[in-house]
Amino acid sequence: MAEKKLLKNGVVIIHDTDDTARGVRADLLIDGDKITQIKPDIGSSAGVTVIDCTDKVIAPGFIDTHRHMYNIALRGRHGDDLLPDYLVKAKVAISATVASGLRSIYGYCFNGRVDSWSPFSLNPSFIAPFALDALKRLASSAPFGNGRITLGVAFDGWFLPKDMIVSLFQNIKTLGIRHVTTHNSSSPPGRPTSIETMHSCGVLTPDSTVILAHANNLAPNDIKLVKENGAYLSSTPSVELQMGMGTPICFDPARDVQANSSLGVDCHNVVLTSIVSEMRCALAHSRSMYNDKFRAAGKMAAQINHTVQEAYALGTIQGARAVGLENEIGSLAVGKKADIIVFDALAPSMICGAQHDPITAIVMHSTPGDIVMTFVDGILRKDAGKLLPMQITSEDAEVVGVKDTMISWSDVTRNLLKTQESVQARLKKLDLEAAKKDACTALGMDTSIITSKL
């Protein structure tokens, strides 16, 4: 498809300066990887591919600030799991992300290493000797995919000695890596929280880009540090509510950190891979909590608690702010990257809603199947509701066991099912109940508080 693409006769979602989104009847011109015009009746010319968007809603791509991409082969296993159940069950990954067409921050993870699966035990040396060298090699080639894929760090080892953490992140800073993400959790009484440790080690600062995943039940001093240092929280409501992690922080009335919040799917082997679903879940839970207070007093609330607009902002422009890319993505504006999704306004779930209020239609009624086109960096990646083939290198084709370097979705599905079969076979050899207990202990969870009754 030509470098210039003109999306005509659609309803374009525009964010105002206060983050309110609205639909306007307009055309949108893409030149290369950027949006160059948004206005009614843009004229066409030679070299421009015209795409009819009559009865379509043209919207910014959603921003997911916390997702475990490897989870897909485990789908179907965790629908009834709590967190302890779930716990048991670098280069090629970047190549795959580049080929997919995604815009992504790849979180290189300093994981604890497993010495034994049965019984479960972690290597006492949390950071593998090769880990920093591997990160340095990746950083020397970053960014990837014409700048779509940048390198970040995922780290949960805040219990390590302070000098080790400081040294590690000094090295990371010299590599030009600015994105850091971590699973935020509470600390045992008397110990600093992970946020306090990040701050004291110079990781959480006003010039850092830090995303704290989950962050349910933040202490007052943690909230203060988050706001003072401009950190963001990635709320994953569906997983958090299922797995007993607490009230989603994005709309938690006791903590007032909505302005520093964004949304993520987290484990897409547990829930639907949809930021819209997370918007709905956050809204429904917060509204239910709010209404319950009135019901308990024999009253009825006079107004709704939290709005569709607030939820939509969490999954678009606030997500872009969380990753420090609000000037490039998260909304549709001239000069921004052409990361665009196009909804069918006549789809069964969208009809009438899209014509009355497209924002409400997207947040409250849309499904992933209603997205008929997707552009990333101005490149069409989904058309007529179908994912388009992607180009991979010959080296990657050899790794995944395919002959052609042009990969279709059917090729991907075959390989995913092979991976799932392999994983399932290995899981059958494990004592998952024993592994659950050992994994919880190794990760510092107090298993004595797990009970079936109160």
C-alpha positions as CSV (number, residue, x, y, z in Angstrom):
1,M,0.0,0.0,0.0
2,A,1.2,3.5,-0.8
3,E,3.1,5.6,1.7
4,K,0.3,8.1,1.8
5,K,-3.1,6.9,2.9
6,L,-6.3,9.0,3.1
7,L,-9.0,7.8,5.5
8,K,-12.2,9.5,4.2
9,N,-15.7,10.2,5.5
10,G,-15.2,8.7,8.9
11,V,-15.8,9.9,12.5
12,V,-12.4,10.8,14.0
13,I,-11.9,10.6,17.8
14,I,-10.1,13.8,19.0
15,H,-8.9,14.4,22.5
16,D,-9.3,18.0,23.9
17,T,-6.7,19.5,26.2
18,D,-8.6,18.2,29.3
19,D,-8.5,14.7,27.9
20,T,-12.2,14.7,26.9
21,A,-12.6,12.7,23.7
22,R,-15.2,13.5,21.0
23,G,-16.1,12.3,17.6
24,V,-15.8,14.7,14.6
25,R,-16.7,14.1,11.0
26,A,-13.4,14.4,9.2
27,D,-10.8,12.9,6.9
28,L,-7.4,11.8,8.1
29,L,-4.2,11.8,6.0
30,I,-1.2,9.5,6.8
31,D,2.1,10.2,5.3
32,G,4.7,7.6,6.1
33,D,4.4,6.9,9.9
34,K,2.7,10.2,10.8
35,I,-0.6,11.9,10.7
36,T,-0.3,15.0,8.6
37,Q,-3.9,16.3,8.3
38,I,-7.2,15.9,10.1
39,K,-10.0,18.0,8.6
40,P,-13.1,17.7,6.4
41,D,-12.8,17.0,2.7
42,I,-9.1,16.5,2.3
43,G,-8.4,16.3,-1.5
44,S,-6.7,13.2,-3.0
45,S,-3.8,13.2,-5.4
46,A,-1.6,10.8,-7.3
47,G,0.3,8.4,-5.0
48,V,-2.4,8.6,-2.2
49,T,-4.4,5.4,-1.4
50,V,-7.9,6.4,-0.5
51,I,-9.7,4.3,2.1
52,D,-13.4,4.8,2.4
53,C,-14.3,5.1,6.1
54,T,-18.0,5.8,5.7
55,D,-19.8,4.4,8.8
56,K,-16.5,3.9,10.5
57,V,-15.1,5.3,13.8
58,I,-11.4,6.2,13.5
59,A,-9.7,6.1,16.9
60,P,-6.2,6.1,18.5
61,G,-4.7,2.7,19.2
62,F,-5.0,1.6,22.8
63,I,-2.0,1.6,25.2
64,D,-1.5,-1.5,27.3
65,T,1.1,-0.7,30.0
66,H,1.5,-4.2,31.5
67,R,1.2,-7.5,29.6
68,H,3.0,-10.8,29.8
69,M,3.3,-11.6,26.1
70,Y,4.4,-15.2,26.5
71,N,1.2,-16.3,28.2
72,I,-0.8,-17.3,25.1
73,A,0.2,-21.0,25.2
74,L,-1.3,-21.2,28.7
75,R,-4.8,-20.0,27.8
76,G,-7.5,-22.1,29.2
77,R,-5.6,-23.1,32.3
78,H,-6.2,-20.2,34.7
79,G,-9.9,-19.2,34.4
80,D,-10.5,-20.3,38.0
81,D,-7.1,-19.6,39.6
82,L,-6.1,-17.3,42.4
83,L,-2.6,-15.8,42.5
84,P,-0.8,-18.8,44.2
85,D,-2.3,-21.2,41.6
86,Y,-1.0,-19.0,38.8
87,L,2.5,-18.5,40.1
88,V,3.5,-22.1,39.5
89,K,2.0,-22.7,36.3
90,A,15.9,-12.2,24.1
91,K,16.7,-11.8,21.2
92,V,14.2,-14.0,19.3
93,A,11.4,-12.3,21.4
94,I,12.4,-8.9,20.1
95,S,12.6,-10.3,16.5
96,A,9.1,-11.6,16.9
97,T,7.8,-8.3,18.2
98,V,9.5,-6.4,15.3
99,A,7.9,-8.8,12.8
100,S,4.4,-8.5,14.4
101,G,4.2,-4.8,13.7
102,L,3.5,-3.9,17.3
103,R,4.8,-0.8,19.0
104,S,6.3,-2.0,22.2
105,I,8.7,-1.4,25.1
106,Y,10.4,-4.8,25.6
107,G,11.0,-5.2,29.3
108,Y,14.2,-7.2,29.7
109,C,13.6,-9.1,32.9
110,F,16.1,-9.9,35.6
111,N,14.3,-13.0,36.8
112,G,15.1,-15.3,39.6
113,R,16.4,-18.6,38.2
114,V,14.9,-21.9,39.0
115,D,17.3,-24.5,40.3
116,S,14.7,-27.2,40.6
117,W,11.1,-27.6,39.6
118,S,10.4,-30.6,41.8
119,P,10.8,-29.7,44.6
120,F,10.7,-26.0,43.6
121,S,13.7,-23.9,44.5
122,L,15.2,-20.7,43.3
123,N,18.9,-20.1,42.7
124,P,20.2,-17.9,45.6
125,S,22.0,-15.7,43.1
126,F,19.0,-13.7,41.9
127,I,20.8,-12.0,39.0
128,A,22.4,-14.4,36.6
129,P,26.0,-13.6,35.7
130,F,25.2,-13.4,32.0
131,A,22.1,-11.1,32.4
132,L,23.8,-7.7,32.3
133,D,26.0,-8.7,29.4
134,A,23.0,-9.9,27.5
135,L,21.2,-6.6,28.2
136,K,24.3,-4.6,27.0
137,R,24.3,-6.6,23.7
138,L,20.6,-5.8,23.2
139,A,21.1,-2.1,24.1
140,S,23.9,-1.8,21.5
141,S,21.4,-2.6,18.8
142,A,18.3,-0.7,20.2
143,P,15.9,0.6,19.2
144,F,14.4,-2.0,16.8
145,G,11.9,-2.1,14.0
146,N,12.5,1.5,12.8
147,G,12.1,2.8,16.4
148,R,8.8,0.9,17.2
149,I,10.5,-1.4,19.7
150,T,12.5,0.2,22.5
151,L,14.3,-1.5,25.3
152,G,13.3,-1.3,29.0
153,V,13.9,-3.2,32.1
154,A,11.5,-5.3,34.3
155,F,12.8,-5.8,37.8
156,D,11.3,-7.2,41.0
157,G,14.4,-7.7,43.1
158,W,14.0,-4.8,45.6
159,F,14.8,-7.2,48.5
160,L,18.4,-7.4,47.3
161,P,21.2,-5.5,49.0
162,K,21.0,-1.8,48.2
163,D,24.6,-1.6,46.8
164,M,23.7,-4.4,44.3
165,I,20.6,-2.6,43.2
166,V,22.4,0.8,42.9
167,S,25.2,-0.8,40.9
168,L,22.8,-2.6,38.5
169,F,20.8,0.5,37.7
170,Q,23.8,2.7,37.3
171,N,24.9,0.2,34.6
172,I,21.3,0.3,33.1
173,K,21.3,4.1,33.0
174,T,24.6,4.2,31.1
175,L,23.0,2.0,28.4
176,G,20.4,4.7,27.7
177,I,17.5,2.7,29.0
178,R,14.9,4.9,30.7
179,H,11.8,2.6,31.1
180,V,11.6,0.5,34.3
181,T,8.6,-1.6,35.3
182,T,8.0,-3.7,38.4
183,H,5.3,-5.7,40.1
184,N,4.5,-3.5,43.1
185,S,3.6,-5.4,46.2
186,S,3.4,-4.8,49.9
187,S,6.5,-5.4,52.1
188,P,6.6,-7.2,55.5
189,P,6.1,-4.9,58.5
190,G,9.1,-2.9,59.4
191,R,10.8,-3.1,56.0
192,P,10.8,-0.4,53.4
193,T,8.3,-0.8,50.6
194,S,9.5,-1.5,47.1
195,I,8.6,2.1,46.1
196,E,10.7,3.5,49.0
197,T,13.6,1.2,48.0
198,M,13.4,2.4,44.4
199,H,13.5,6.0,45.5
200,S,16.4,5.5,48.0
201,C,18.3,3.6,45.3
202,G,17.9,6.4,42.7
203,V,15.6,4.4,40.4
204,L,12.4,6.4,41.1
205,T,13.2,10.0,40.4
206,P,11.5,12.9,38.6
207,D,13.4,12.2,35.4
208,S,12.7,8.5,35.4
209,T,10.0,6.6,33.5
210,V,8.7,4.1,36.0
211,I,5.5,2.0,35.7
212,L,4.3,0.2,38.8
213,A,2.2,-2.8,37.9
214,H,-0.9,-3.4,40.1
215,A,0.1,-1.3,43.1
216,N,-3.1,-2.2,44.9
217,N,-3.3,-0.9,48.5
218,L,-0.6,1.7,48.3
219,A,0.6,3.2,51.6
220,P,0.3,7.0,52.0
221,N,4.1,7.5,51.7
222,D,4.2,5.4,48.5
223,I,1.4,7.6,47.0
224,K,3.4,10.7,47.9
225,L,6.5,9.3,46.2
226,V,4.6,8.3,43.1
227,K,3.1,11.8,42.7
228,E,6.3,13.6,43.5
229,N,8.4,11.6,41.0
230,G,5.8,11.4,38.2
231,A,5.6,7.6,38.3
232,Y,2.6,5.8,36.7
233,L,0.6,2.8,37.9
234,S,-0.6,0.1,35.6
235,S,-4.0,-1.1,36.8
236,T,-5.1,-4.5,35.5
237,P,-8.6,-4.8,37.0
238,S,-9.8,-8.1,35.6
239,V,-6.8,-10.1,36.8
240,E,-6.6,-8.2,40.1
241,L,-10.2,-8.8,41.0
242,Q,-10.1,-12.5,40.1
243,M,-6.8,-13.2,41.9
244,G,-7.6,-11.4,45.2
245,M,-5.1,-8.6,44.8
246,G,-7.3,-5.8,46.0
247,T,-9.2,-2.8,44.7
248,P,-7.9,-1.7,41.2
249,I,-5.8,1.4,42.0
250,C,-7.0,3.4,39.0
251,F,-10.4,4.2,40.5
252,D,-9.6,3.5,44.2
253,P,-11.5,6.2,46.2
254,A,-9.1,5.8,49.2
255,R,-6.0,6.6,47.2
256,D,-6.6,9.4,44.6
257,V,-4.1,8.3,42.1
258,Q,-6.3,8.3,39.0
259,A,-4.1,11.0,37.3
260,N,-1.1,8.7,37.6
261,S,-2.9,5.6,36.4
262,S,-3.1,3.6,33.2
263,L,-4.4,0.2,32.2
264,G,-3.0,-3.2,31.3
265,V,-4.3,-6.7,30.5
266,D,-1.6,-8.5,32.5
267,C,-2.1,-12.2,32.0
268,H,-3.9,-12.8,28.7
269,N,-4.0,-16.5,29.5
270,V,-6.4,-15.6,32.3
271,V,-8.7,-12.9,30.7
272,L,-9.6,-11.4,27.4
273,T,-6.8,-9.5,25.7
274,S,-8.7,-6.2,25.5
275,I,-8.0,-2.8,27.0
276,V,-11.7,-2.0,26.5
277,S,-12.6,-4.9,28.8
278,E,-10.3,-3.4,31.4
279,M,-12.0,-0.1,31.0
280,R,-15.4,-1.7,31.6
281,C,-14.2,-3.8,34.5
282,A,-12.7,-0.8,36.3
283,L,-15.9,1.2,35.8
284,A,-18.2,-1.6,36.9
285,H,-16.2,-2.3,40.1
286,S,-15.8,1.3,41.1
287,R,-19.5,2.0,40.5
288,S,-20.5,-1.0,42.4
289,M,-18.4,0.0,45.4
290,Y,-19.8,3.5,45.3
291,N,-23.4,2.4,45.0
292,D,-23.0,-0.2,47.8
293,K,-22.3,2.6,50.3
294,F,-25.6,4.3,49.5
295,R,-27.5,1.0,49.5
296,A,-26.1,0.2,53.0
297,A,-27.5,3.5,54.2
298,G,-30.9,2.8,52.6
299,K,-30.2,5.5,50.0
300,M,-29.7,5.7,46.2
301,A,-26.8,7.6,44.6
302,A,-27.9,10.8,42.7
303,Q,-25.1,10.6,40.1
304,I,-22.8,8.0,38.5
305,N,-19.4,7.4,39.9
306,H,-16.6,7.7,37.3
307,T,-17.4,8.2,33.7
308,V,-16.9,6.6,30.3
309,Q,-14.6,9.5,29.4
310,E,-12.4,8.8,32.4
311,A,-12.1,5.1,31.5
312,Y,-11.3,5.9,27.9
313,A,-8.5,8.3,28.9
314,L,-6.9,5.6,31.0
315,G,-6.6,3.3,27.9
316,T,-5.4,6.0,25.5
317,I,-3.7,9.3,26.4
318,Q,-2.9,8.4,30.0
319,G,-1.3,5.2,28.9
320,A,0.8,7.2,26.5
321,R,1.9,9.5,29.4
322,A,2.7,6.4,31.5
323,V,5.3,5.3,28.9
324,G,6.5,8.9,28.2
325,L,5.2,8.9,24.7
326,E,2.3,11.3,25.0
327,N,3.7,13.5,22.2
328,E,3.7,10.5,19.8
329,I,0.8,8.2,20.6
330,G,-2.4,8.0,22.7
331,S,-4.5,10.4,20.7
332,L,-5.0,11.4,17.0
333,A,-3.4,14.7,16.2
334,V,-1.3,16.2,13.4
335,G,2.4,15.3,13.9
336,K,1.7,12.2,16.0
337,K,2.4,8.6,15.0
338,A,-0.2,6.9,12.8
339,D,-1.2,4.3,15.4
340,I,-4.9,4.0,14.5
341,I,-7.8,1.6,14.9
342,V,-10.9,1.7,12.8
343,F,-14.3,0.4,14.2
344,D,-17.2,-0.7,12.1
345,A,-20.0,1.6,13.3
346,L,-22.6,-0.7,11.8
347,A,-21.5,-3.8,13.6
348,P,-24.2,-5.4,15.7
349,S,-22.6,-4.3,19.0
350,M,-21.9,-0.8,17.7
351,I,-25.0,0.2,15.7
352,C,-26.9,3.2,17.2
353,G,-24.3,3.6,19.9
354,A,-21.6,4.7,17.5
355,Q,-23.9,7.2,15.9
356,H,-25.1,8.7,19.2
357,D,-21.8,8.8,21.2
358,P,-18.8,6.9,19.7
359,I,-16.8,7.1,22.9
360,T,-19.5,5.3,24.9
361,A,-20.0,2.9,22.0
362,I,-16.3,1.9,22.2
363,V,-16.0,1.7,25.9
364,M,-19.4,0.0,26.7
365,H,-20.3,-1.9,23.6
366,S,-17.4,-2.7,21.3
367,T,-15.6,-6.0,20.9
368,P,-12.2,-6.7,19.4
369,G,-14.0,-8.1,16.3
370,D,-15.5,-4.6,15.6
371,I,-12.0,-3.3,14.8
372,V,-11.8,-3.7,11.0
373,M,-8.5,-2.0,10.4
374,T,-5.4,-1.4,12.4
375,F,-2.4,0.8,11.5
376,V,0.9,0.9,13.4
377,D,3.4,3.4,12.3
378,G,1.2,4.1,9.3
379,I,1.4,0.4,8.2
380,L,-1.8,-1.5,7.7
381,R,-1.6,-4.6,10.0
382,K,-5.3,-5.6,10.1
383,D,-7.7,-5.2,7.2
384,A,-11.3,-6.3,6.8
385,G,-11.2,-7.7,10.3
386,K,-8.3,-10.0,9.5
387,L,-4.6,-9.9,10.6
388,L,-2.4,-9.4,7.6
389,P,0.7,-11.6,6.9
390,M,4.0,-10.4,8.5
391,Q,7.6,-10.6,7.2
392,I,10.2,-12.3,9.3
393,T,13.9,-12.9,8.7
394,S,15.2,-16.2,7.3
395,E,17.0,-16.8,10.7
396,D,13.8,-16.4,12.6
397,A,12.0,-18.6,10.1
398,E,14.5,-21.4,10.9
399,V,14.0,-20.9,14.6
400,V,10.2,-21.2,14.5
401,G,10.4,-24.1,11.9
402,V,8.7,-22.5,8.9
403,K,10.0,-22.4,5.3
404,D,8.6,-19.1,4.2
405,T,9.6,-15.7,5.6
406,M,6.1,-14.3,5.0
407,I,4.0,-15.6,7.9
408,S,0.2,-15.7,8.0
409,W,-2.0,-16.0,11.1
410,S,-2.6,-19.7,10.2
411,D,1.1,-20.3,10.4
412,V,1.2,-18.6,13.8
413,T,-1.7,-20.7,15.1
414,R,-0.1,-24.0,14.1
415,N,3.1,-23.0,16.0
416,L,1.1,-21.8,19.0
417,L,-0.7,-25.1,19.3
418,K,2.6,-27.0,19.0
419,T,3.9,-24.9,21.8
420,Q,0.8,-25.5,23.9
421,E,1.1,-29.2,23.4
422,S,4.7,-29.2,24.5
423,V,4.0,-27.1,27.6
424,Q,1.0,-29.3,28.6
425,A,3.2,-32.4,28.3
426,R,5.8,-31.0,30.6
427,L,3.2,-29.7,33.1
428,K,1.8,-33.3,33.4
429,K,5.1,-34.4,34.9
430,L,5.0,-31.8,37.7
431,D,3.3,-32.0,41.1
432,L,1.5,-28.6,40.8
433,E,0.1,-28.6,44.3
434,A,3.6,-29.1,45.8
435,A,5.0,-26.6,43.4
436,K,2.4,-24.0,44.3
437,K,3.4,-24.2,48.0
438,D,7.1,-24.1,47.2
439,A,6.7,-21.2,44.7
440,C,4.8,-19.1,47.3
441,T,7.4,-19.7,49.9
442,A,10.3,-19.0,47.5
443,L,8.6,-15.7,46.6
444,G,8.0,-14.6,50.1
445,M,4.3,-15.2,50.3
446,D,2.8,-16.1,53.7
447,T,1.0,-19.4,52.9
448,S,-0.4,-19.5,56.5
449,I,-3.0,-16.9,55.6
450,I,-4.5,-18.9,52.7
451,T,-7.8,-20.3,53.9
452,S,-11.1,-21.6,52.4
453,K,-13.3,-20.1,55.2
454,L,-13.4,-17.1,57.4
